[in-house]
C-alpha cells in the first residue's frame, strides 16, 4: 500500500472511531485522537509530494468524505458538553437548596477577623 493510501485509510478509520467513541471514556478518546493526529501528520508530510492529478482528486474526495465524520464528532462533543452543563446546573441547584451556599467554605480562611 502506498504511503498516501495508508495515511488516508488511517485517517478515515480514526475519524470513524472518533465519531463513535463515547467521549466519557477519556482513555479511548485520547487514543483515537492520537491516531488521528498521527494520520494528519503523515498526510501533511505527503502533501508536498508530486502526485498525478487523478491521485490528488481521489485524495481530495476522500478527505471531503472524512469531513462527514468530523461533523459527527463535533456533534457528539457538543452533546457531551450540553449534558455536562445540565448536570452541573442540577448539582449546583441541589447544593444551594441544601443551604450549603450560606455556610463558610472550610477551605477558605477569613482574614477579616
VENZIGI-V178115 format. One record per backbone hydrogen bond with DSSP energy under -1.0 kcal/mol. NH is the residue of the N-H (numbers start at 1). CO is the residue of the C=O. E is the energy in kcal/mol with one decimal. If there is no record, write none. Layout:
# VENZIGI-V178115
nh=NH co=CO e=E
nh=NH co=CO e=E
This chain:
# VENZIGI-V178115
nh=6 co=2 e=-2.7
nh=7 co=3 e=-2.5
nh=8 co=4 e=-2.6
nh=9 co=5 e=-2.5
nh=10 co=6 e=-2.7
nh=11 co=7 e=-2.2
nh=12 co=8 e=-2.6
nh=13 co=9 e=-2.5
nh=14 co=10 e=-2.6
nh=15 co=11 e=-2.6
nh=16 co=12 e=-2.1
nh=17 co=13 e=-2.4
nh=18 co=14 e=-2.4
nh=19 co=15 e=-1.9
nh=21 co=17 e=-2.2
nh=25 co=22 e=-1.8
nh=26 co=24 e=-1.4
nh=29 co=25 e=-2.7
nh=30 co=26 e=-2.4
nh=31 co=27 e=-2.1
nh=32 co=28 e=-2.2
nh=33 co=29 e=-2.5
nh=34 co=30 e=-2.1
nh=35 co=31 e=-2.2
nh=36 co=32 e=-2.4
nh=37 co=33 e=-2.4
nh=38 co=34 e=-2.3
nh=39 co=35 e=-2.1
nh=40 co=36 e=-2.4
nh=41 co=37 e=-2.5
nh=42 co=38 e=-2.3
nh=43 co=39 e=-2.3
nh=44 co=40 e=-2.6
nh=45 co=41 e=-2.1
nh=46 co=42 e=-1.5
nh=47 co=43 e=-1.1
nh=49 co=46 e=-1.3
nh=56 co=52 e=-2.4
nh=57 co=53 e=-2.4
nh=58 co=54 e=-2.3
nh=59 co=55 e=-2.4
nh=60 co=56 e=-2.5
nh=61 co=57 e=-2.4
nh=62 co=58 e=-2.2
nh=63 co=59 e=-2.3
nh=64 co=60 e=-2.1
nh=65 co=61 e=-1.9
nh=66 co=62 e=-1.9
nh=67 co=63 e=-1.3
nh=68 co=65 e=-1.1
nh=70 co=66 e=-1.8
nh=71 co=67 e=-2.2
nh=72 co=68 e=-1.9
nh=73 co=69 e=-2.5
nh=74 co=70 e=-2.5
nh=75 co=71 e=-2.3
nh=76 co=72 e=-2.3
nh=77 co=73 e=-2.4
nh=78 co=74 e=-2.5
nh=79 co=75 e=-2.3
nh=80 co=76 e=-2.4
nh=81 co=77 e=-2.4
nh=82 co=78 e=-2.4
nh=83 co=79 e=-2.2
nh=84 co=80 e=-2.5
nh=85 co=81 e=-2.4
nh=86 co=82 e=-2.4
nh=87 co=83 e=-2.3
nh=88 co=84 e=-2.4
nh=89 co=85 e=-2.5
nh=90 co=86 e=-2.2
nh=91 co=87 e=-2.5
nh=92 co=88 e=-2.5
nh=93 co=89 e=-2.2
nh=94 co=90 e=-2.2
nh=95 co=91 e=-2.7
nh=96 co=92 e=-2.4
nh=97 co=93 e=-2.6
nh=98 co=94 e=-1.8
nh=99 co=96 e=-1.4
nh=100 co=95 e=-1.6
nh=102 co=99 e=-1.3
nh=108 co=105 e=-1.8
